[in-house]
Amino acid sequence: MVAAAAAVGVDFGSAFTPPRVPRVDARTPPATYSAAAPPLGSSPADVEPPTAAASNYTPPEDAIIVIKEKAMDRLVELKEKQADPSSPLILRMGVRNGGCSGLSYVMDFSTEEEIQDEDEVDDYSQEGIKCVVDAKSLLYLYGLELDYSDDLIGGGFKFFNPNAEEACGCGSSFGV
């Protein structure tokens, strides 16, 4: 192959420097960048995107499920996209049998009417978010940390459960 390349005049011995293409940070959604163009020669890492609405967020100490700042920012974004952004976003969390390790996490949106008397509710009134946990799942989820990752591979909501004795590699199931 080298002989064939030499025959057509390609020199593999010299250093080839490809043109510099600006790196785009795929983890930050384009909507968070400002409309002003960054100075020439700067990279996206040099330009700070505006902070999200929940940047002053601090999780309450008595919360059943601790929602980390990145997860709260994402939930606030989802709340703003719902049909009536003034109504609270109700996040129902629980566990069900199944998954690689025996139990898997369940997370879905709910309504005020679906909240039962025996449900535990964390009310994040400043952000307009309610986190609801059913009584059966409470033992398994108490102290759970909900985080968010915007990585291209493996991104999404992440669960960190102090009650889990084992967890699978995908992070969506656990065992006690």
Order of alpha helices (4+ residues) and beta strands (2+ residues): alpha-beta-alpha-beta-beta-beta-beta-alpha-beta-beta-beta-beta
